[in-house]
């Protein structure tokens, strides 16, 4: 499959500072990839190179098969920054109509775009009266113009309430299903954990790991938490049977290595009537991110 974004051994320096060091990643059509990293990790620099705003030193970058910043690449790429800025005197409808005309699209599509991002009711209000989350949705509507093949999104849910965030990711799911490639930068690890296909962790300009969440869990090899719920009145007996665990309000918490998970579950199942439920909690994306970030720092 032809990649919508292909980056190989990308390097960018500012004097003696290596902002990016041999970075390689790709995003295929229909794929949602999360770019994670601390402030200063190189995410913004990478996005600027993808958009053709700054040059890179060495390595290769292709955007939908062409050079970043070229007419073809710009026409196929949409970008949403963390902090969008629009003219406060214009209404949402007027702003999107303006961008449609700039892109050579029909301006009567503006209301459809605003409806997709949940702004139909506020379309004729001045943007100066919008909340930060509403302005962010105007930015997303602008990014959807022309059915882009690659979306580059920098902290796109900044300022959105929980319902709007859910709707935003549902919209991304639909775009990916239609074949759009999505590169999403975010600090909201809980959000991207369940709504992206692959994860790329960038630290100090270096890709320390990448892959599906299941791949990263295997690489990190962090302990699994098993919560064993005791039957009514049997918590003390359960704690005696599982002395390696830690008692909590409803039962016992056990921590075990990934390789010992099945053996631990088999041992718990032998306790029979003492147990009413077992909940296996794998390491979260936050745990995995902290693990790889600390390892890189060390």
C-alpha positions in Angstrom: 0.0 0.0 0.0 1.3 3.5 -0.9 1.8 5.5 2.2 0.2 8.9 2.6 3.2 10.0 4.7 6.6 8.4 4.5 9.5 9.6 6.6 12.9 7.9 6.6 16.0 8.9 8.6 14.9 12.5 9.0 17.4 14.8 10.7 16.9 18.5 11.6 19.5 20.6 13.5 19.5 24.1 14.9 23.2 24.8 15.4 24.4 22.2 17.8 20.9 21.1 18.8 19.5 18.0 17.1 15.8 18.7 17.0 15.2 15.5 15.1 17.6 12.6 14.8 17.1 9.9 12.2 13.3 9.9 12.6 11.4 7.3 10.6 7.7 6.7 10.5 4.8 6.3 8.1 1.0 6.8 8.0 -1.1 4.7 5.5 -4.4 5.7 4.1 -7.2 5.0 6.6 -4.7 4.8 9.5 -4.8 6.9 12.7 -1.3 7.5 14.2 -0.7 9.3 17.5 2.5 11.2 17.9 3.4 11.4 21.6 6.2 13.3 23.3 7.1 15.8 26.0 7.3 19.6 25.2 10.5 20.0 23.2 10.6 16.4 22.0 10.5 17.6 18.3 6.8 17.1 17.5 6.2 20.7 16.2 9.4 20.6 14.2 8.4 17.4 12.6 4.9 18.8 11.7 6.4 21.9 10.2 8.7 19.8 7.9 5.7 17.6 6.9 3.7 20.8 6.0 6.7 22.2 4.0 7.1 25.2 6.3 10.8 24.5 7.1 13.4 22.4 5.3 15.1 19.3 6.8 18.8 18.5 6.8 19.0 14.9 5.8 16.7 12.0 5.2 13.5 11.8 3.0 9.9 12.9 3.4 7.1 12.3 1.0 3.5 13.5 1.4 1.0 11.7 -0.7 3.9 10.7 -2.9 5.3 14.1 -3.5 7.5 16.8 -1.9 6.3 18.6 1.3 5.1 22.1 0.5 4.5 21.4 -3.2 1.2 22.4 -4.8 0.1 18.7 -4.9 1.1 18.1 -1.2 -0.7 21.3 0.0 -3.8 20.4 -1.9 -3.9 16.9 -0.3 -3.0 18.0 3.3 -5.0 19.6 6.0 -3.6 21.1 9.2 -5.2 22.0 12.5 -3.0 23.8 15.1 -3.5 23.7 18.8 -4.5 27.4 19.0 -6.5 28.5 16.0 -7.0 32.2 15.2 -9.9 33.6 13.1 -11.2 37.1 12.5 -13.5 37.8 15.5 -15.9 40.0 13.5 -16.7 37.3 11.0 -19.4 34.7 11.7 -18.4 31.0 11.5 -20.4 30.7 8.3 -18.6 33.7 6.7 -15.2 32.4 7.8 -15.7 28.9 6.3 -17.1 30.4 3.1 -14.0 32.5 2.8 -11.7 29.4 3.1 -13.8 27.5 0.6 -13.4 30.2 -1.9 -9.6 30.3 -1.3 -9.5 26.5 -1.9 -11.5 26.9 -5.1 -14.5 25.0 -3.6 -18.2 25.9 -3.6 -19.0 28.3 -0.8 -22.4 26.9 -0.3 -20.8 23.8 1.3 -19.9 25.9 4.4 -23.0 25.0 6.4 -22.5 21.3 5.7 -19.0 21.5 7.1 -20.1 23.4 10.2 -22.9 20.9 10.8 -20.3 18.1 10.7 -18.4 19.7 13.6 -21.5 20.6 15.6 -21.7 24.3 14.9 -24.8 24.6 12.8 -26.7 26.5 15.5 -23.9 29.0 16.0 -23.0 29.4 12.3 -24.3 33.0 12.1 -22.8 34.2 15.3 -19.6 36.2 15.3 -16.5 34.1 16.1 -15.5 36.7 18.7 -18.4 35.3 20.8 -17.3 31.7 20.5 -15.6 29.7 23.3 -12.2 28.2 22.7 -13.7 24.8 22.0 -16.1 26.3 19.4 -13.2 28.1 17.7 -11.3 24.8 17.6 -14.3 23.3 15.8 -14.2 26.1 13.2 -10.6 25.1 12.7 -11.6 21.5 12.2 -14.3 22.5 9.7 -11.7 24.4 7.8 -9.4 21.4 7.8 -12.1 19.2 6.2 -12.3 21.4 3.1 -11.5 19.5 -0.1 -11.5 16.0 1.5 -7.8 15.9 2.4 -5.9 12.7 2.1 -3.6 13.5 5.1 -4.7 15.3 8.2 -2.0 16.7 10.5 -3.6 17.6 13.9 -1.7 19.3 16.7 -3.5 18.9 20.1 -6.9 19.1 18.2 -9.1 18.5 21.3 -7.6 21.4 23.3 -10.5 23.3 24.8 -13.2 20.8 23.9 -15.6 19.4 26.5 -15.9 15.6 27.0 -18.9 15.3 24.7 -17.3 17.4 21.9 -14.1 15.3 22.3 -16.1 12.1 21.8 -17.8 13.6 18.7 -14.5 14.8 17.4 -13.0 11.3 17.5 -16.1 9.8 16.0 -15.6 12.2 13.1 -12.0 11.1 12.8 -13.1 7.5 12.7 -15.4 8.4 9.8 -12.6 10.2 7.9 -10.2 7.2 8.4 -12.9 4.9 7.1 -13.1 7.0 4.0 -9.4 6.6 3.5 -7.9 9.7 5.1 -4.5 9.3 6.9 -4.4 11.0 10.2 -1.3 12.1 12.2 -2.4 13.3 15.6 -0.2 14.9 18.3 -1.7 14.9 21.8 -0.8 15.0 25.5 -4.2 13.5 26.3 -3.0 9.9 26.5 -6.3 8.4 27.8 -8.0 9.8 24.7 -5.7 8.4 22.1 -5.2 5.0 23.8 -8.5 3.7 22.4 -8.9 5.9 19.3 -5.7 5.4 17.3 -4.2 2.5 15.4 -0.5 3.1 16.1 1.6 5.1 18.5 4.9 6.9 18.0 6.8 8.1 21.1 9.3 10.8 20.4 11.8 11.9 23.0 14.6 14.5 22.5 14.2 14.2 18.8 14.5 10.4 18.6 11.7 7.9 18.1 12.1 5.7 21.1 9.4 3.2 20.1 6.4 2.9 17.8 3.7 0.3 17.1 0.2 -0.7 18.1 -0.6 -0.5 21.8 -0.4 -4.3 22.1 3.1 -4.1 20.6 4.2 -1.4 23.0 2.9 -3.4 26.0 5.0 -6.4 25.0 8.1 -4.2 24.5 7.7 -2.5 27.9 6.9 -5.8 29.7 5.3 -3.9 32.6 3.4 -5.7 35.3 -0.3 -6.6 35.0 -2.7 -5.8 37.8 -5.3 -8.5 38.7 -8.1 -7.3 40.9 -9.8 -10.3 42.7 -13.2 -9.5 44.2 -14.1 -11.5 47.3 -17.5 -13.0 48.1 -19.4 -11.2 50.8 -17.7 -11.6 54.1 -14.8 -13.6 52.6 -12.2 -10.8 52.1 -10.0 -11.9 54.9 -9.9 -15.5 53.8 -9.1 -14.4 50.3 -6.2 -12.2 51.6 -4.9 -15.2 53.5 -5.1 -17.4 50.3 -3.3 -14.7 48.3 -0.6 -13.3 50.7 1.4 -11.8 47.9 -1.5 -9.4 47.1 -2.7 -6.2 48.6 -6.1 -5.8 50.2 -8.5 -3.1 49.1 -12.1 -2.2 49.6 -13.6 -5.2 47.8 -10.8 -7.8 47.6 -7.2 -8.2 46.7 -5.0 -6.6 44.1 -2.2 -8.7 42.6 0.7 -7.5 40.4 2.5 -10.0 38.1 4.7 -10.1 35.1 3.1 -10.5 31.7 4.7 -13.9 31.4 3.1 -15.0 34.7 -0.4 -13.7 33.9 -2.0 -17.1 33.0 -0.4 -18.9 35.9 -1.7 -16.2 38.3 -5.2 -16.5 36.9 -5.1 -20.2 37.2 -4.1 -19.9 40.8 -7.0 -17.5 41.5 -9.5 -19.7 39.8 -8.6 -22.6 42.1 -10.0 -20.5 45.0 -13.5 -21.2 43.8 -16.3 -19.9 46.0 -14.0 -17.3 47.7 -14.0 -15.3 44.4 -16.9 -13.6 42.7 -15.0 -11.7 40.0 -11.6 -11.2 38.4 -10.6 -8.0 36.6 -7.3 -8.0 34.6 -5.9 -4.5 34.0 -3.0 -4.3 31.6 -0.6 -1.3 31.8 -2.1 1.9 30.5 -0.7 4.0 27.7 0.3 6.5 30.4 2.4 3.7 32.1 4.0 2.8 28.8 4.8 6.4 27.9 6.4 7.0 31.3 8.4 3.8 31.0 9.9 4.6 27.6 10.4 8.3 28.5 12.3 7.4 31.6 14.4 4.7 29.8 15.4 7.3 27.1 16.3 9.8 29.8 18.5 7.3 31.6 
